[in-house]
Amino acid sequence: MNPMGNRLEQLSEQDLDFLVRAVATTRRDYDRIKDAVRGKPDLLQVMLDDPRVFDRLMSDTDAVVRVSPFLVFTVLLRRVQADLRSRSFTMEVSSQGTLPVFDAEAAAELLEDPSVRDYLAVMLEEFTRIDRHTVQVWGASGPRFVSYSNFAVEDMEMLAQLTAEDRRFPIYRRLGDLCLFLTGMFADHLARRARETNGGRGRRPVPVRGIAEYEELGRTYYRRAAEAEPAAGAGLGRLLARLADEFTVARKPLAVLAQRYIPMQRHRWFPAPPRPA
């Protein structure tokens, strides 16, 4: 079962129009074709793999404005999947530099799971919207208000500590997603920040987290999310457990996407990772 699978059945009219116009280049009865494919994931899957869809997405600067982020990232991840099948290694970014790692086959195999591929597309869509919230919490001295950003690991960890254990599932899941997103989409940023901050003299007394630390955090929080009772009800227990077990491999499709396909767009589509306080 793919808990994210119904997203393809809920594509907007603009999404369907984009797909149909990209693929049906010899026809003009677009409305009839949209009616034929609407709500039919099998047909939509074939269209999403058509290279003309990817080409139109990359060549049309306004396309990413007209269609949903979910469709954009679904098309891009499927392209990354084909890319990974054709290569033997990915480029691993670290504070020591960039080196080839022979894990492309494992990363492509992970994307063969439609649950994983759709989860990553939804996750990327969610990271195009970053919010700051204020919540009321109760402590020994009474209620107080706490502000946090859902794009800051430290803020989300603080929120988890202030939240009852049986209500932490969405926080653990968000923390796992955040670590995966940062180490995949912005690995170069994390590596540079760790290199500049930890290597400086007297610039910061406490070392900042690097890629390895975020990887370990991501595995930990995905595992906690997978073991939480709401995960089973949401149909996400096995998926989150797999992301915990294969965290390093799971961030490689995001790295290929960032390095090869949207090296400049990522800075427009997503906010820059926050600097530690």
N, C-alpha and C positions, 0 to 999 in steps of 0.2 A: 504493500500500500504506500502511495506517495501522498503524505499529508498536505503537500503544496500543490498537487496536481491540478486542483480545480482552478488555479489562477489562469491557466490557458483558456478555460471555458468562460472566463470573465473579462477577456480583453475588451478594451473600449472600442467604440466605433472608429476613433482615430487610429488605433493600433491596427484594426482589421483593414482599414483603408490603406494604410502604409504597406502592409504585407501584400495585399492584393495588387496594388499598383506596381510594386517592385517585381512581382512574379509574373503577372498576366500582361506581358509586354505586347502581345499580339491581339488583345481583346480590349473592349471598352465597356463591357457590361459589368462594371465593378460591383454594383449593388447585388446583382444576381449571384456573383461569385461569393460575395460576403455572406449572403444568406446560406449558401451551400456549405461554407466552412465554419460558420459561427457555432461555437459550443462543441466542436468536434476536434478534440486534442490530437487524434491520429493524423488528420489532414493538416492541422496547424504545425505539427512537428515536422512534416515534410517541407512545408513552406519555410519554416525557420532555418532549415539546413540549406536552402537554396542560396548559392553564393551571390545572387543578385540582390538579396535582402541585405546582406552584409555590405556589399559595394555601395548600395544606395544610402545606407546608414552612415557610412564613412565619407561619402562624397557630398551629401546634402547637409550643409551646416545648420539648417533649421530643423532637420529631422528629429534631433534629440529634444527639441522644444515641443514638437507636435505630438510625439508619442510618449507613452509612459516609460519611466525609468526601468520598470520591470521588463518591458519588451526589449529595451536597449541592452540591458545586461544579460538577458536570455540569449539574444543573438550573439553578443560578444563572447559569452562563455562557451557557446557551442562552437564558435570559431576557434577559441583557445583549445577546446577539446580536440578538434581536428589537427591543430598545430602540434599539440603534444604527441599525438599519434605518429607524426612524421619526424620527430626528433628523438634523440636518446638522452638528452640532458637539459636541465634548466640552469639558469645563472643564479647562483646564491649570493645575496648581498650580506656582508657582515662588516663589522668595524675594522677588519683586517683587509678588506677589499672585496672584489667580486670574483667568484670561482665557479667553474662548471660542476654540477652535481648530477649524477646519472640516475635521476628519479622521474624522468618524463613519463615513462610507461606506467609507473604507479600513480602519478597524478592523472593521467588520461583514464586509467581504470577507475579511479575514484569518481570522475565525472560521468562515467558510464551509468552510475546510479542516478536516476532522474530525481530522486529525493534530495540528494546532495546538490545536484546542479540547480534545481529550483530553489533550494534553501539559500544558496549563495546569491542567486539573483534577487531574491526577496531581501536578503541582508544588505546587499549593495544599494538597493532601492531605499531602504530605511536610513542608510547613512548619508543620503542626499538631504535629509532633514534632521538637523541637529537642534535640540531644544534645551532650554534651561528651565528648571522647575523649582518650586518652593513647596516644601511639605511641612506639616506640623508633626513633631515627634514628642513623646512623653518620656521624661527622665525623672530622676529622684527629686529634682527641684521643681517639677511641673512641666507644662508644655513649652516648647520653643519651636521656632521656625528655622528650617535648614534649607539652603539653596544648593543645587547640584546641577552639573552638566551631564547629560547622558552620553557625552563624547569624551569624558575624562575618566580614566581607569580609577584614579585615586578617589574621585567623587563617588563613583559607583560602589567602590569597596566600602567607603564610609557609610553610604546608604544601606548596604547589606548589614553592616554592624548595628544599625539603628532599626532594622526591620526584624520582626519575629521570624524564626526559622521556617515556619510553615508557609510564609509568604515571600520567600526569597527566590522562588523559581525564575520569575522574569528578570530579576537582577542578575542571578548567576548566568542565565542565558545571554543577557546583554553583555556581561563581562567577557564571556567566551567569544561572542561575536566581535566585540571591540578589539580584543587581542588578536583575533584572526585577521580582521580588517587591517589593523595597523601593521602587523608583521608581513602581510601580503601586499597591500596596496601602497604602503609607505615605508617599506623596509629600508630604503635608502635614507629616508629622513631619520628614522630611529638610529641607524648605524652612525650617521654623521653627528647627530646630537650626542650620542654616547661617546663617540671619539673626541669631539670637541670639549665636552663637559668633563668627562672622567679623565681626559688626558691633560687638561689645563692645570695650572698651578694656582692654587688658592682661589679658584673661580667658584667652586661650590664644595662645601665640606662633605656632603653626602652624595655618593655616586648615583646617577640616574639609571633607570632600567634600560637594558639593551634588548636586542632581539631574543636572545636565549631566555632572559627573564620573562619577557612577555609570552613566549611560547609555553613556558612552564605554568604561568598563570592561566593561559588559555586552556591548557589541558585540564588543570584543576577545576576551573569553573564550569567547563562543559561537562565534566564528570559529575560534579555536584548537581548541575541542572538535570542531567540524565537520570540521576538517582532520586530526584524530587518527585513526589507523587503526581503533581500536575503534568509532568512530562508524558506519562503513560496515557492520560486522558486526552492530551493534545496529539497523540500519535507521534511524538518526537523522541521517545526514550532511546530507541535503537540508533536513530540518526545522530543525536547528540553524543551518544556513547562512541559512535564511530569517529566523529569529529575529534573527540578527546583522544582516542587511540591513534588516529592518523593526522594529528594536528599539523605536523611539519609538512606532510604531503598536501594537506588541504589548503595551505596558504600558497602553494606553488601556482595554481591556476590564476590566483589574484595577482601574483608577481608577474607572470607572463602578460596578463592583461595590462598591468601598469607599465611594464617596461616596453612592450612591443606595440600595443594598440592605442593606448590613451595616455602616453607620457605627459602630454600637456593638458589634455582635457581633464585629467583627474584633479588638477588644481582648481578648475572651475566647477566641476561637479561635486566635489567634496571639500569640506573645510580642511585646513592644514591641521595636523595633529597638535594638540595643545602642549605647550611647554610645561614641565613640572613646576609646581608652585615653589 
